Amino acid sequence: MISVALGRKEQIRIVTDSSPASLCLSCRFVRTVGGRRGQEYLLCRNDAVPEKYPRQPVLSCHGYEPSVSPGPAAEGHDREA
């Protein structure tokens, strides 16, 4: 996001998609944390990674593990139990 101050209490915010996608978005250890002003932060819950809120975008990470989305079989087991 680019933020430009025009004058007193005037501001333009432009969302840009020029940065590459972060590995954090598809990692199993990530959790989204919301701020008071509507911003979103990515919290890394992997103990092997020292930075809990790493700068984005993360292009390589030694603690990265792809998230596993539950399939239809896994959802069926939750309903039966």
C-alpha positions in Angstrom: 0.0 0.0 0.0 1.2 3.5 -0.9 0.1 6.3 1.4 0.4 9.9 0.2 -0.3 13.0 2.4 -1.9 15.8 0.4 -2.4 18.3 3.1 -3.9 18.7 6.5 -6.0 15.6 7.3 -6.0 14.6 3.6 -4.6 11.4 2.5 -4.7 9.0 -0.5 -4.1 5.3 -0.1 -3.3 3.2 -3.2 -3.3 -0.6 -2.9 -0.5 -2.1 -5.1 0.0 -5.7 -6.1 3.6 -5.3 -7.1 5.0 -7.5 -4.3 5.2 -11.3 -4.7 3.0 -13.5 -2.6 4.4 -14.5 0.8 5.0 -18.0 1.9 3.2 -17.2 5.2 -0.1 -17.1 3.5 0.1 -20.9 2.8 2.0 -22.0 5.9 0.4 -24.2 8.6 1.9 -22.1 11.4 0.4 -18.7 10.4 -2.4 -17.0 12.3 -4.0 -13.6 11.2 -4.1 -11.1 14.0 -6.2 -7.9 13.6 -5.2 -4.5 14.9 -7.3 -1.8 16.4 -7.3 0.3 13.2 -8.3 -2.6 10.9 -4.8 -3.6 9.8 -3.9 -7.3 9.7 -0.7 -8.9 10.9 0.6 -12.5 10.2 1.7 -14.2 13.4 4.2 -17.1 13.0 3.5 -19.8 15.7 6.5 -21.9 14.7 9.1 -22.2 17.5 11.9 -22.7 15.0 11.4 -19.2 13.6 12.7 -16.3 15.9 10.6 -13.6 14.3 6.9 -13.9 15.4 5.8 -11.1 13.1 8.1 -11.4 10.1 8.4 -8.6 7.4 6.3 -9.4 4.4 6.7 -10.8 1.8 8.6 -13.9 3.1 10.2 -15.6 0.1 12.1 -18.3 1.9 11.8 -19.7 5.5 13.5 -22.7 7.2 10.4 -23.3 9.3 7.8 -23.3 6.4 5.3 -26.2 6.2 2.4 -26.1 3.7 -1.0 -26.0 5.4 -3.1 -29.1 5.1 -6.8 -28.4 4.3 -9.1 -31.1 5.6 -10.7 -33.2 2.8 -14.3 -34.5 2.7 -13.2 -37.7 4.6 -11.8 -35.7 7.5 -14.9 -33.5 7.8 -17.1 -36.7 7.9 -15.2 -38.0 10.9 -15.7 -34.8 12.8 -19.5 -35.0 12.3 -19.8 -38.6 13.4 -17.9 -38.1 16.7 
